[in-house]
Each structure stands twice: as structure tokens, then as C-alpha cells.
Amino acid sequence: MVNHFPGTGFITNKVDLATSNSKYIPKAFKLPANKKEFLQYASKNKDALFLEKHNQHRGVFLKNVSEIDLSSGESFVQEYVQKPFLVDGHKFDIGVYVVLTSVNPLRVYYYKGDVLFRYCPAKYYPFDPKVLDKYVVGDDYLPTWEVPSLAHPYTALGFTMKEAFDTYVRSKGKDPAVMWAEVERAISEVFLNKEHHIIEALKNYPSGDNFFEMMRFDLVVDEDLKVYLLEANMSPNLSSAHYPPNQLLYEQVLYNLFSLVGVASYMNGRENTDLRGQSQAENMVSAQKNIAVWSDECSTKCRDRCEISPVCGLCRPCLGAKLRKSLFKAHKEFLHKGDFKRLFPPEMVTFLSRTFMEQSQAENMVSAQKNIAVWSDECSTKCRDRCEISPVCGLCRPCLGAKLRKSLLKAHKEFLHKGDFKRLFPPEMVQKQLTTEQFKSLNKMNQQQYLWYQGKCNIDITWCK
């Protein structure tokens, strides 16, 4: 497996991404190529402020139009998002870890276990463009556990950065779910718009099956929780040397990543004991943040009294050791349940080593033809003798091409091992309902994959998202 897809520079390159035509990306202009368009836009939007950015380094400077070097070939300007949403007066950005596992057909996931929140060290108001710490997130950012309103839910109650933030947003009368849905749409749109570049780059390689790529998408939101995408970072920094509490997030991202792409689908605790403490290794899989629930209740009515409500018994200060241990175990089971559905009590299976069977048999044990078969009614009737009569017929076994079949088997494995990643593309679906508008805009291979996921969704609701 290779951890970079050819052609993803069209996503991670700051200029290429910033100048994409998207409602989620603030308006940007290359200089000096788009000097005329920039001046026209600035003239029509007199209240707009602009950041001057350089593609080769991290410098960001807020300037008015007269201060910008319009002849520079190394920079671009991008409209600044004014009136940001603030937490305790601090501006912030949101880092979402995203994994690309396939193109043509396109499959994208994001890590839903947590996201990286980074807060500006200085309070935003009174605003002063000369003080970068008010509006630029640097290496010495303010971490979640030092933001007063987030410290208790994150540290004392053991919630994720995301859930601590969501609790704060809800306390202000806003719905964070709407914002997160927009985050998903913004990231998905980027991959849909840039996929053709990656497909073209892959033509130089005999196969595109052995690539994957993880990026971190950085976003900001305004006071109305409108989402803006700023950049995508290739090979994001996963070092916790500067902020040790981030170690768990980074380890869990990697653990789930390796499981998703098939590098490692399970962890041998005994082997890890020799390298590091067993408790650390176990935390990488299931930690307090993974079993924390009922954030609103734990932050309010349960804060001082465990007996006031049954749900309070699940809050960190009230949670007994025996139940806590059991919940950790339940979380691990959820991550690795694959194609099993929990009844009561949950079924247990033993890992079967590939050394006991041939490679092809081992792969069939995970993903076989029966696992990718969909649209049974259509395949048994109108598609039986004619592959071209309907788009879904292309997914019937007699009509299914070798390339798509191989990709669908890989998609099935990804579903089994996606852990705490959530699929971004193909998007979330509804059983028995095909969204034709979005479907029609896709290329042929993505249309076929979309229909396959819809077919799986029709059979099993857990495939819908």
C-alpha cells in the first residue's frame, strides 16, 4: 500500500484549492494572473477584507487592497471570513481527518471519533489586524483544555473536543448538527471536483488499487455557523510533542486508518506490551472519550448529583469501574463487528489466521460475491438476459465488469473495517429512495458505485451512511 495518491496535489496545493469555484471556499485570486478580477471584486465588495497567503510557506497577513503586492508571483489573496463564531471570545479552526481510498469509483471517509480544534491564543475583540494571535492559528495555539467553557466537559467529563464544542454551541441556542452536515458536503464537493485530476495522474501507473491518502481539512465557521473550507494538509502533523493530550487523538486516527485501508485490521496487545504500557495500547483503541455520552445532561443536571437521573450513572464522575470496563469492551466490539449484527448477548468470533488457508479463500471469508450482490429483484427479472436495459443491470453478476467487481469487493472490506471513520462519498442515502439529481451529475463508474451502495442500503440500513 502506498500512502499517497498521485494527483492529490490539486487538493492540497493552497492556490489550486483556494481558487476552486465553491460556495464553501472564500473567494480567492492568483496574483498577478487575476489582478484585474481581484480589483473588480474588491471594488464591488468595499467591506471585504483580504488575507495575503503564500503557497510555499505558512505566512498569512490581513491587508487592505492598497497594501497588497499585486505583482507577486508567489502569493494569492483570499477574502477573509469576518464575524467568526467565537468560543469564550476566541476564534478557532477545525481540523477534520479525511481518507481517500479509491477514485473512479470515488470513496472518501472522515474520522468521526473526534476532530482537532485549535483556538487563537488572544481574544478576537477588540480586533486588531496587527495582532496575528487574534485571528491566525499558529503552532502555539490555545488547546481545548485551556478554553474555560470547554475545560470541564473535556477534562473532567472526558468528552471529545467535538462533543465539548457541540455542548457549548447548543448552550448558545444553535444546532451544531447543521454545521457538521455542511462540513461533510464541503469536503465531499472538493473530491468530486478534483477527482478527474487524480484519475488522469493514475494513468501513469499500472493499477490504482494500492493507494490511499489521509489529509487534514482545515475549516472555520462564522457567527451563523456557516462553514468555510480553508485548506487541505497533505501528511498532517501527528506529533504530540507540543501538546501531549493530543496523543490519543493521533493514535486513534492512525489505528482506525490502518484498519480501514487493510494495513492492520486488529491489534495484538501482547506484542504492544513489550513496546509500551498495555493501558496505553488499549486506550488507543477505546478510551474514555469513546464511551462518553449524554453530554448535555452530564454538563448540567448530573454535574453535582449522580442519582438525579438514570443517565447520570453514565457520566464520568458517576460511572462505576465494572460498567466502565464493560463499555470499553462494547466499544471495541462495535469497531470490529464487521458484517455481524448484535443480537443479545453479542456473538463472539475467533480471528482465523491466513496461515490456515489459501490467500483466495481468506479473502472470500471477508468479502465474496454474495457480499456485493444487490438489486436481486431486477437481476432476477428484467436484467436476466439484457445488461443494457437499466443502469442497475450493470451490477448483476453476469454483467459486472472485472474492474468494478474488484473495486466493490474492496469497498465491502472498507465497510467492515471502517471503525470510527464515516463515509463521505458516496454520500448518505435513504432506503428505497434514489436521489436522481446528484446521481446524474456523476461519471459512469461513480454512477454504478452509487447504485451499488443504494442497493446495499436497501438491504441493510447500516450501509446507508
C-alpha positions in Angstrom: 0.0 0.0 0.0 1.2 3.5 -0.9 0.1 6.3 1.4 -0.2 9.0 -1.3 -2.5 9.1 -4.3 -0.9 10.6 -7.5 -2.7 13.9 -8.4 -3.9 14.9 -4.9 -1.7 17.9 -5.1 -4.7 19.5 -6.9 -6.4 19.3 -3.5 -3.5 20.0 -1.1 -2.0 22.8 -3.1 -3.2 26.0 -1.4 -3.6 28.0 -4.6 -5.4 25.3 -6.5 -7.8 24.7 -3.7 -8.4 28.3 -2.8 -9.2 29.3 -6.4 -11.7 26.5 -6.8 -15.3 27.6 -7.5 -17.2 26.6 -4.4 -19.6 28.3 -2.1 -17.6 26.7 0.8 -14.3 28.3 -0.2 -13.8 32.1 0.3 -13.2 33.9 -2.9 -9.5 33.9 -3.9 -7.4 35.3 -6.7 -4.0 34.3 -8.1 -1.5 37.2 -8.4 -0.6 38.7 -10.8 -2.7 36.5 -13.1 -6.0 37.5 -11.7 -5.1 41.1 -10.8 -7.9 42.6 -12.9 -10.6 40.3 -11.5 -9.4 40.9 -7.9 -9.5 44.7 -8.2 -13.0 44.5 -9.8 -14.2 42.2 -6.9 -12.7 44.5 -4.3 -14.3 47.5 -5.8 -17.8 45.8 -5.7 -17.3 44.5 -2.2 -15.9 47.5 -0.4 -16.4 46.0 3.1 -14.4 42.9 2.3 -11.0 42.2 3.9 -8.4 40.0 2.3 -5.7 37.7 3.5 -2.5 37.5 1.5 -1.1 34.0 1.5 1.9 32.3 0.1 1.8 28.9 -1.5 5.2 27.8 -0.4 5.0 28.7 3.3 2.5 29.4 6.1 2.7 33.2 6.2 -0.8 34.8 6.4 -1.3 38.5 6.6 -4.5 40.6 6.7 -4.2 43.6 4.4 -6.2 46.2 2.7 -6.1 46.3 -1.1 -3.6 49.2 -1.2 -1.1 47.1 0.8 -1.1 44.0 -1.3 1.7 43.4 -3.8 -0.3 42.8 -6.9 2.8 41.8 -9.0 3.9 39.0 -6.8 4.1 35.6 -8.4 4.4 33.7 -5.1 1.2 34.7 -3.4 -2.6 34.8 -3.7 -5.3 36.8 -1.9 -8.4 35.3 -0.3 -11.4 37.0 1.2 -11.3 37.0 5.0 -14.2 35.4 6.9 -15.5 38.2 9.1 -17.6 37.8 12.2 -16.3 34.3 13.1 -18.1 32.1 15.7 -16.2 32.5 19.0 -15.8 30.3 22.0 -15.2 32.3 25.1 -14.1 35.1 22.8 -11.6 33.0 20.9 -11.6 32.4 17.1 -10.6 28.8 16.1 -10.2 26.4 13.2 -11.4 22.8 12.9 -9.2 20.0 11.6 -11.0 17.0 10.0 -9.1 13.9 9.2 -10.1 12.6 5.8 -9.1 9.4 3.9 -9.3 8.8 0.2 -9.3 5.0 -0.6 -10.5 4.9 -4.2 -11.1 7.0 -7.3 -13.2 6.0 -10.3 -15.2 4.9 -8.4 -14.6 7.5 -5.7 -14.7 6.6 -2.0 -13.9 9.1 0.8 -14.1 8.7 4.6 -13.6 11.0 7.5 -12.7 10.2 11.1 -15.8 10.8 13.2 -14.2 9.8 16.5 -13.1 13.4 17.1 -11.7 16.5 15.3 -8.8 18.8 16.1 -9.9 22.2 17.4 -7.2 24.9 17.6 -8.1 28.2 19.3 -6.3 31.5 18.8 -4.3 32.5 21.9 -5.7 36.1 22.0 -9.3 37.0 22.2 -10.8 38.3 18.9 -12.2 41.5 20.2 -11.2 44.3 20.2 -10.0 43.3 16.8 -6.5 44.5 15.6 -5.2 43.1 12.3 -1.6 43.7 13.6 -2.1 41.1 16.3 -1.9 37.8 14.4 -2.8 35.8 17.6 -6.3 37.2 17.4 -7.2 35.6 14.1 -4.4 33.3 12.9 -4.0 29.8 14.4 -0.2 29.2 14.9 1.9 26.5 16.4 1.3 27.8 19.9 -2.5 27.7 19.7 -4.8 27.6 22.7 -5.9 24.0 23.2 -9.4 22.9 24.1 -8.5 22.0 27.7 -7.4 25.6 28.3 -10.6 27.2 27.0 -12.7 27.9 30.1 -16.1 26.7 28.9 -14.6 23.6 27.3 -12.2 22.5 30.1 -14.8 20.9 32.3 -16.6 18.7 29.6 -13.3 17.8 28.0 -11.1 17.2 31.1 -13.4 16.3 33.9 -16.2 14.6 32.0 -13.9 13.1 29.4 -15.7 14.2 26.2 -14.1 14.7 22.8 -13.1 18.1 21.6 -16.0 17.9 19.2 -18.6 17.0 21.8 -17.3 19.7 24.2 -17.6 22.2 21.4 -21.1 20.9 20.4 -22.2 21.2 24.0 -21.1 24.9 24.0 -22.9 25.6 20.7 -26.1 24.1 22.0 -25.8 26.2 25.1 -25.9 29.2 22.8 -29.2 28.1 21.2 -27.6 26.8 18.0 -27.6 23.4 16.3 -24.1 22.0 15.6 -25.6 19.1 13.6 -26.4 21.5 10.8 -22.8 22.8 10.8 -21.3 19.2 10.7 -23.6 18.3 7.8 -22.2 21.3 5.9 -18.6 20.2 6.7 -19.3 16.8 5.1 -20.7 18.5 2.0 -17.8 20.9 1.7 -15.2 18.1 1.8 -17.2 15.8 -0.5 -17.5 18.6 -3.1 -13.7 19.0 -3.2 -13.1 15.4 -4.1 -15.9 15.3 -6.7 -14.5 18.4 -8.4 -10.8 17.2 -8.3 -11.3 13.5 -8.9 -10.6 13.9 -12.7 -7.1 15.1 -11.9 -6.3 12.1 -9.8 -7.8 9.7 -12.5 -5.5 11.4 -15.1 -2.4 11.1 -12.9 -3.1 7.4 -12.2 -2.9 6.6 -15.9 0.9 6.6 -15.4 0.6 3.6 -13.1 -0.4 0.0 -13.9 -3.0 0.0 -11.1 -4.7 2.5 -8.8 -5.8 -0.2 -6.3 -2.8 0.1 -4.0 -3.0 3.8 -3.0 -4.6 5.6 -0.1 -4.2 9.1 1.3 -5.0 10.8 4.6 -5.3 14.6 4.7 -6.5 17.1 7.3 -9.0 19.6 6.1 -9.0 22.9 8.0 -12.2 24.8 8.2 -13.7 27.9 10.0 -17.2 28.9 10.8 -18.8 32.3 11.1 -21.2 33.5 13.8 -24.1 31.8 12.0 -22.2 28.5 11.8 -21.7 28.8 8.1 -18.8 26.6 7.0 -15.8 27.8 5.1 -13.0 25.5 3.9 -9.5 26.9 4.1 -7.0 24.2 3.1 -6.2 20.5 2.9 -3.0 19.4 4.5 -1.0 16.5 3.0 0.7 14.4 5.6 -0.7 16.3 8.5 1.4 16.6 11.7 0.6 13.8 14.1 3.2 14.6 16.7 2.0 15.2 20.2 5.3 16.6 21.4 4.0 20.1 21.8 0.5 19.1 23.1 0.8 15.7 24.8 -3.0 15.3 25.4 -3.4 15.1 21.6 -1.5 11.8 21.5 -4.7 9.8 22.0 -6.4 11.5 19.1 -3.5 10.9 16.7 -3.1 7.3 17.8 -6.8 6.6 17.3 -6.8 8.3 13.9 -3.9 6.0 12.8 -5.4 2.9 14.3 -8.6 3.4 12.5 -6.8 4.4 9.3 -4.7 1.3 9.2 -7.8 -0.8 9.9 -9.8 1.0 7.2 -7.2 0.5 4.4 -6.3 -3.0 5.4 -2.8 -2.4 6.7 -3.8 -3.8 10.1 -7.3 -4.9 11.0 -6.6 -5.8 14.6 -4.0 -5.1 17.3 -2.1 -7.7 19.2 -2.0 -6.5 22.7 0.7 -8.9 23.8 3.2 -7.6 21.3 2.5 -4.0 22.2 3.1 -4.7 25.9 6.8 -5.0 25.2 7.0 -1.6 23.5 4.7 0.4 25.7 2.3 0.0 28.6 -0.7 -2.2 27.9 -3.1 0.5 29.2 -1.7 3.0 26.6 -2.2 0.4 23.8 -5.8 -0.2 24.9 -6.5 3.5 25.1 -5.5 3.8 21.5 -8.5 1.6 20.6 -11.0 2.6 23.3 -10.6 5.4 25.7 -12.9 7.5 28.0 -13.7 9.8 25.1 -15.1 6.9 23.2 -17.6 5.9 25.8 -18.7 9.3 27.0 -22.4 10.0 26.3 -25.2 12.3 27.3 -23.0 15.5 27.2 -25.8 18.0 27.8 -27.1 16.1 30.9 -23.6 15.4 32.3 -22.8 19.1 31.9 -25.9 20.3 33.7 -28.3 18.4 35.9 -25.9 15.5 36.5 -22.9 17.7 37.3 -23.3 17.5 41.1 -25.8 14.7 41.6 -25.4 11.2 40.2 -28.8 9.9 41.5 -31.0 12.6 39.9 -31.5 10.7 36.7 -30.7 7.2 35.3 -28.4 8.7 32.6 -26.3 10.4 35.3 -24.9 7.0 36.1 -23.1 7.1 32.7 -21.4 10.4 33.4 -17.7 10.1 34.1 -17.8 11.1 37.8 -20.6 8.6 38.5 -19.5 5.7 36.3 -18.6 2.6 38.2 -15.4 0.6 37.4 -17.3 -2.6 36.4 -19.6 -0.8 33.9 -16.8 1.3 32.6 -14.8 -1.8 31.8 -17.8 -3.3 30.1 -18.4 -0.2 28.0 -14.8 -0.2 26.8 -15.3 -3.8 25.7 -18.6 -2.9 23.9 -16.8 -0.1 22.0 -14.1 -2.5 20.8 -16.8 -4.9 19.7 -18.5 -2.1 17.8 -15.3 -1.2 16.0 -14.6 -4.7 14.9 -18.1 -6.2 14.4 -17.8 -6.2 10.6 -20.8 -7.8 9.0 -22.3 -9.2 12.2 -25.4 -7.6 13.7 -25.6 -7.5 17.5 -28.5 -9.5 19.0 -28.3 -10.2 22.7 -25.8 -11.1 24.0 -23.3 -10.2 21.2 -21.8 -13.1 19.3 -18.1 -13.7 19.5 -15.9 -14.9 16.7 -12.3 -16.0 16.7 -9.7 -14.5 14.4 -8.7 -17.1 11.9 -5.1 -16.7 10.6 -4.5 -16.7 6.9 -1.8 -19.3 7.5 -4.6 -22.0 7.7 -6.0 -21.3 4.2 -5.1 -20.2 0.8 -5.0 -16.4 0.1 -8.1 -16.5 -2.1 -10.1 -18.5 0.5 -9.1 -16.0 3.2 -10.2 -13.0 1.1 -13.5 -14.8 0.3 -14.0 -15.2 4.0 -14.1 -11.4 4.3 -15.6 -10.3 1.0 -17.1 -12.6 -1.6 -19.6 -12.4 -4.5 -22.5 -12.8 -2.1 -21.4 -9.8 -0.2 -21.6 -7.5 -3.2 -24.7 -8.9 -4.8 -27.5 -6.2 -4.9 -30.8 -5.4 -6.7 -31.9 -9.1 -6.6 -35.4 -8.4 -8.0 -34.1 -6.6 -11.0 -31.2 -9.1 -11.6 -33.7 -11.9 -11.5 -36.2 -10.4 -13.9 -35.6 -7.6 -16.4 -31.8 -7.8 -16.2 -31.7 -11.5 -16.6 -30.9 -11.5 -20.4 -30.0 -7.9 -21.1 -27.3 -6.0 -19.3 -28.0 -2.7 -21.0 -31.7 -2.4 -20.2 -31.2 -0.5 -17.0 -28.2 1.1 -15.1 -28.7 -1.4 -12.2 -28.2 -4.3 -14.6 -24.5 -3.5 -14.7 -24.3 -4.6 -11.1 -25.8 -8.1 -11.7 -23.2 -10.8 -11.7 -23.3 -11.7 -15.4 -22.9 -8.1 -16.4 -20.4 -6.9 -13.7 -17.0 -6.0 -15.1 -13.8 -7.2 -13.5 -12.6 -3.7 -12.6 -15.8 -2.7 -10.9 -16.2 -6.1 -9.2 -12.7 -5.7 -7.7 -13.5 -2.2 -6.5 -16.8 -3.3 -4.9 -15.0 -6.1 -3.0 -12.6 -3.6 -1.7 -15.4 -1.2 -0.8 -17.0 -4.1 1.2 -13.8 -4.7 3.1 -13.6 -1.0 3.9 -17.1 -1.1 5.3 -16.2 -3.9 7.5 -13.1 -2.2 8.9 -14.0 1.5 8.8 -14.1 1.7 12.6 -14.5 5.3 13.6 -14.4 6.6 10.0 -17.6 7.8 8.3 -18.1 7.6 4.6 -18.2 11.0 2.9 -18.6 9.8 -0.7 -20.7 8.1 -1.9 -23.0 10.3 0.3 -25.5 9.2 2.9 -28.6 7.6 1.3 -32.2 6.7 2.2 -33.6 3.2 1.8 -35.7 2.7 -1.4 -35.0 6.4 -2.4 -32.6 7.2 -5.2 -31.5 10.8 -5.4 -31.5 11.2 -9.2 -30.2 14.8 -9.3 -26.9 14.0 -7.7 -26.7 10.7 -9.4 -27.0 12.2 -12.9 -24.0 14.5 -12.3 -21.6 11.6 -11.7 -19.4 9.8 -14.2 -20.3 6.3 -15.3 -18.1 4.4 -12.8 -19.3 6.6 -9.9 -22.9 6.1 -11.0 -22.5 2.4 -10.9 -20.9 2.5 -7.5 -23.6 4.9 -6.2 -26.3 2.4 -7.4 -24.4 -0.4 -5.6 -24.3 1.5 -2.3 -28.0 2.3 -2.8 -28.6 -1.4 -3.3 -26.7 -2.3 -0.2 -28.6 0.4 1.7 -31.9 -1.0 0.5 -30.9 -4.4 2.0 -29.2 -3.1 5.2 -29.8 0.4 6.7 -26.3 0.4 8.2 -24.9 0.8 4.6 -26.9 4.0 4.1 -24.2 6.1 5.7 
